[in-house]
Amino acid sequence: MANLDNPLLWDFSFPPYHIIKPNHIISGLQSLLTQLEVELVELESNVEPTWPKLVVPLERITDRLNVVWGVVDHLSSVKDSPQLRDAVEHVQPRKVDFQLRLSQSKPIYKAFKEIRESLNWDTLSSSHKRVVEGQLKTAVLGGVSLEGHQRERFNEIQQELAKLALKFEANVLDATRNYEKLITDRVYVEGLPATTLALTAKAATSKGHVEATAENGPWVITLDPPIYRSVMQHAKNRELREEVYRAYIALASRGELDNTPIIEKILKLRLEKAKILGYSNYAEVSMVTKMATVDQAKELIEKLRVSSWDAAVHELEDLKKFAAAKGADEAADLNHWDINFWSERIRESSCDINEEELRPYLSLPNVMDGLFSLTKTLFDVEIVAADGQAPVWNEDVRFYCVKNPEGNPTAFFYLDPYSRPSEKQGGAWVSLVAGRSRSLSCDGTCRLPIVNVVCNQTPPLGDKPSLMTFREVETIFHEFGHALQIMLTKEDNVFVSGNRGIEWDAVELPSSFMENWCYHKALLTSIAKHYETGELLSEEVCTKLQSARTFRAASTMLRQMRYAGVDLELHSQYIPGGTETIYDVDQRIGRRTNIIPLLPEDKFLCIFSHIFADDYAAGYYSYQWAEVMSYDAFTAFEEAGLDNPKALKEIGRKFRDTILALGGGKPPLDFNYRYSSSFGDVNLQRMHFYNTSECHRFDERLVQQDLSLQHTNGLQAMCFYVVIHELVNNIRAHKLPLHFDIVANLQRHMNGTTLVFVCVSY
């Protein structure tokens, strides 16, 4: 197929998503890789340890592959089909071969080493140093130092791991699709909100039940996220909740779609790869690109686990008491499929917040308008609809342009918000289409960044827009934080622009930061408008939403610690083929993180795509690590005054010009002092006390406690999680509620390193 006939090989600014077909992938990638192999040989033959003779041509080679493969990978995630899978599986080995050839290029590695060791090193900019150091690190982890049999085996492992990751994700998608439960008796769907009934009737229609209606059924229950979450939260039929829950924790663990042997192979190969590279385990390999060490990450997990346990026990007791008061037969013996149901009931009762009643006030158009308005206030950019300026892969996809104060475009993004279980992977993510780059610009200025923002929220039903849950609002703010770091970057080299080149445990900082704004009253007021009448959500309800933020926060934290704990354990201590199975490890971790023991048949690991099919292996702890940094950032805004427009603009610009603009061009901890006015002091910056039974927020001044923290040497780039037992005892002595959440940021600037302390969930 000639290049002109293959849209993957066109010189496009925006990918021609609408016309790319599976049959373009094999021929397109084969042709591209042949071309890039020639360019790589030419680079190696003429390479010099200078920016124009090394970095610029290398940037062009790697970017061309990343853009084209990124288009293919994106379509695999949002428009899955057997033909597309076959094409990707066919061409992936050659693509991996080329990447190995690139990372193991000794001429390129030698040239970067010469730059690193040159007398001019100290004259380079921070971002240029980060490019060089990042490329050296990538080469070493990619096997450049290996020879002979070791290199051959390393390359075989990389090929096999790439193949296994594809198969893992495909099994998850297929297993999720395969589950369906047809319900014809309305008794079984009692309690499900109208939105969910409409979704399940729509699912039934797609399965051939053309007569299905939300009112009369039949209804098809699936494990698509909007339906699964709603069943667990609202279905009054306990047997239905149990069946759906058991189906979920057994996903991709049986028959031809069983991911168990795939996980075992992945872990075995990762361990072998680590030892070939000279490490004891794969977690050590993973930490090379992170701020933390293995021990620091484990310390973080354990301190959060310990500080959350007692509060989580109290939270479960609250649920039992509440269920008993309502006459529930299961009150004395709540199980996993009861927790979300009774949590939602107690939240409705104690906090007077009904998730479904909020939906009409949280329409996607209003939420996006509020998000874009906030972005303009904080970062001085305007986001405008640009539908029609770029092809899309689905009619529901929106396209937007980000403009600077002069009205000039600075970035573009696609928004694919709705769940499409027949072709789209679950979850939410941001993927790069093209990164900012000066050397890759067609007109000598700068190529602008383009990203995909993908969610799986409730789609429009009938003539209604997408009416969102508050969790879906948080999700879109979270993902937009990732997008902003890519779109507002000022770095001109793709190796460090946006979120490229950032230590992985800091990548979640902007996303976690943006979530905080969902609970800012002014923002809530701006997004929460009834989609039909325009009525604003009352100030009283907005206050209740703010207060309910930490409802069952300890239990949520323990769940995260299970995921983070089992991830690190599998990648640091687990011995493939040893006395423990992967599920033994999960059960062992679960006994320390789950108040209600895990079911013996729990096979959640089989759908843990983050660590087996994505980039979070030995890095799931990053969510909490980066969250501490985001608290630090948001505290600076609180201190400036969230209701002070002038102060918000000033500090928002500082955040934009550091965290968002510099991306991978500087180490993450170098940024804190640039926008925080309070570094150098050890003080409680934020402390909120919550009674989780009543969602009552106590005044911060009720309890004051001075803290002295002893200087600890040798801990670089680490977030300390401090369990302040004396403070807790003092609070209890004041007869405040026995369980509440503390979120306290403490900062200390020591020897040029900003250290962030946080205490959570007591």
Disulfide bonds with the S-S distance in Angstrom:
Cys351-Cys695 1.83
